[in-house]
């Protein structure tokens, strides 16, 4: 999709909060829509990825503590964990979570859906420009007292 061209001065005067907020709403909205097709929320997705990445390491408490910083909806993480247990996607042994085969299959389906949004988001954007954008946003976050490091 073509977008109108503007001068450097016009672009430099734009409010970063408005544009980053709009980008956030569009990207996250598209991801949430794709996850909803699998009857998942972002916290489901985060849980599946963390548990897949470190099976048998995450307890409910440690995973809730880790994921709360990403949550902007006031999610009840215990409800998410219970849902994944009820689906048979996660098991708990000695209080630690592991993905089942069904859970991994669901995670892979969701990953494919999210990858489509990733590709759509990157259309017409050179990789170097994308990397510059991420680094600029990281610097802005750090300048305002946040953590500019990439998430674990």
N, C-alpha and C positions, 0 to 999 in steps of 0.2 A: 504494500500500500504506500503510495507516495504521500509525502508530507511537504508542506509549504516551506520554502527556504526563508531564513531571516538573517539579518546582519549579526556579526559577533557582538556588537553593542546591545542589540535587542535581546539576544540570548543570554548574555552575561548579566542582564538586569532582571532576569526571571527569578521568581521565588522558589528556591530549591525545595522548601517544605511542601509547597503545593504540587510540584511535579513529582517529587519522590512519593508523596502521599497518593497521588493518582496512580502512579505506577504500581505501588503496593496493592491498592484496592483492585486494580485490573488483574495483576498476576495472581494474587492470592485468591481472588474470586474465581478465576479460571481453574486454578488448582483445586479449590474446594468443590467446584462443580464436577470436575472429573472424578474426584474421590467419592463424591456422593453417588455417582453411578455404580460404585462398588459398595454402597451403604457404609462408607467410611468417612471419618472426619480427619482433619489434620492431626489431632492428637493420636488417633489410631495409627496414622502413617508414621508419625514420629516414634511411637512405641514399637511398631513392627520393625523399623529400621534399627533402632537401638538394640532391641532384643536379638535381631538377626546378626548384628555386628559383634555382639558380645553375649553369646548364649550362656545362660546360667550365672550371669554376673549381676543382673539388675533385680533388685527387690522393688516392691511397690514404692517404698519411701525414697530410695535413691533415684529411681526413675522419675518420680513426681518432682523431686527437687531439681533434677536435671532439666525436665521439660517445661516447668513452670515459667521460665524466662521467655519462652517462645509463645506462650499462651496470651491471646488478647480477647478471649471470650469467656473467661472465668470457668474453664472446663473442670468438671469433676473427674479427675484422672482415675479414681477407683472405679467409676462407672465405665470408663473406657477399658480398663483392665478386665473388669467383670464381663463386658461384652465380648472381648477377644477370647476369654476363657470359655464362655458359653458357646461361641462359634466353633470351638475346638481349634483355634488358630494359635493359642498359647497354652502352655502348661506351666504349673508352678510346682517346684519341688524344693523343699526346705526353704520356702519363701522366695526362691529365685526363679525368674521366668526364662522359658525357652520356646522358640517357635516350633510348631508342628509342620508336617509336610503341607497340610492345608493352609496354614499361616504363611508359609513361604510362597506357595502358589498365589495366594491373595496379594501378598506384598509385591510379587513380580508383576501381577496384572496392574496394580496401582502404579508401580514404577513406570510401566509402559505408558499409562495414561498421563502421568506427570511429565514424562520425557517429551510427549507430543506438545505440551504447553511450553516446555523449555525451548523446543525447536521453533515454535511459533513466535515466542518472545524474541528470539535471536534473529529472526528473518530480517535481512537487509542491514545487519549490524556486523561490521568487521570485528573479528576476535580481538584485535588490538584495541579497538574502541571500547569493547565490552570490558576488557581488563582494566583500561583506564577508568572507566565509570565505576567499577567495583572499588578500585583503589581510591578514587576521589571520595566515594561514600564512606569507605573505611576511615579515611583521614577526618572527614567531617564528624563521624561518630566519636572518634578519639578526641578531636578538638573540643567536643562538648561533654567530655568526661566519661564516655562509654568505652567499651572494649572493641577496638578496631581489628582484633585478630579474627581469623576465620574460625567458625565453630568446630568443635572436635567431631 
